[in-house]
Amino acid sequence: MDLASWVGGAATVASTVSFAPQAWKVIRTRRTEDISVRSYSVTVTAFACWLVYGLLLGKWPIIVSNIVCLAFSSFILVMAMLPRRQREAIASVAGAPPADQAEEAQKSA
């Protein structure tokens, strides 16, 4: 495997993993007030374009990494745009305790 493949692999892992903490924080805290909808709209658009680019080239590393990034960033964007009640319902389905219980757990830890 050449250096370019290693660097590309590292970029893929870093890009895909970078959204997981934010997505989990949104699920856990149910707070999205500090998330920029404009910024995430641009990010989602960029990942969608990268995905199409990868599909046009038939390059699986580009396709797979951008599917994951698009999914995470789209989830964060949608959660930021939803009313609190719907965010609560989605977070509950994802297995996170209600926000007040999560805050109490953090305080006691």
C-alpha positions in Angstrom: 0.0 0.0 0.0 1.4 3.4 -1.0 1.7 6.6 1.1 -1.3 8.2 -0.7 -3.6 5.2 0.3 -2.4 5.5 4.0 -3.1 9.2 4.1 -6.5 8.8 2.4 -7.4 6.0 4.9 -6.4 8.2 7.8 -8.4 11.1 6.4 -11.4 8.8 5.9 -11.3 7.6 9.5 -10.8 11.1 10.9 -13.6 12.5 8.9 -16.1 9.8 9.7 -15.3 9.6 13.4 -15.3 13.4 13.8 -19.1 13.6 13.7 -19.9 10.8 16.1 -19.2 12.8 19.3 -21.4 15.7 18.2 -24.2 13.3 17.2 -24.0 11.4 20.5 -23.9 14.7 22.5 -27.1 15.8 20.7 -28.7 12.5 21.6 -27.5 12.6 25.2 -28.3 16.2 26.0 -31.0 16.9 23.4 -29.6 20.4 23.1 -28.9 21.9 19.7 -29.2 25.6 20.4 -25.4 26.1 19.8 -25.3 24.3 16.5 -25.3 26.4 13.4 -28.0 25.2 11.0 -26.3 27.2 8.1 -23.0 25.6 8.8 -24.4 22.1 8.9 -26.5 22.8 5.8 -23.3 23.6 3.9 -21.6 20.5 5.4 -24.4 18.2 4.4 -24.4 19.7 0.9 -20.6 19.2 0.6 -20.9 15.5 1.7 -23.7 14.9 -0.7 -21.6 16.4 -3.5 -18.5 14.3 -2.5 -20.8 11.2 -2.5 -22.0 11.9 -6.0 -18.4 12.5 -7.0 -17.3 9.2 -5.6 -20.2 7.4 -7.3 -19.3 9.0 -10.7 -15.7 7.9 -10.3 -16.7 4.5 -8.8 -14.3 5.0 -6.0 -15.5 3.0 -3.0 -13.3 4.7 -0.3 -14.9 8.1 -1.3 -18.4 6.6 -1.5 -18.3 4.8 1.9 -16.7 7.6 3.9 -19.1 10.2 2.5 -22.1 8.0 3.1 -21.1 7.8 6.8 -20.3 11.5 7.1 -23.5 12.5 5.3 -25.5 10.3 7.6 -24.0 11.8 10.8 -24.1 15.4 9.6 -27.6 15.0 8.3 -28.7 13.6 11.6 -27.2 16.5 13.5 -28.8 19.0 11.0 -32.2 17.5 11.3 -32.0 17.4 15.1 -31.0 21.0 15.1 -34.0 21.9 13.0 -36.6 19.9 15.0 -38.7 21.2 17.8 -37.6 20.0 21.3 -40.4 17.5 21.7 -39.4 15.7 18.5 -35.7 15.8 19.5 -36.7 14.2 22.8 -38.6 11.4 21.1 -35.7 10.6 18.7 -33.2 10.6 21.5 -35.3 8.3 23.6 -35.5 5.9 20.7 -31.7 6.0 20.4 -31.5 4.9 24.0 -30.4 8.0 25.8 -32.1 8.9 29.1 -34.2 12.0 29.3 -32.1 15.2 29.5 -32.9 15.8 33.2 -31.8 12.3 34.1 -28.6 12.7 32.0 -27.8 15.9 33.8 -28.3 14.4 37.2 -26.1 11.4 36.2 -23.3 13.8 35.1 -23.5 15.8 38.4 -23.3 12.7 40.5 -20.3 11.3 38.6 
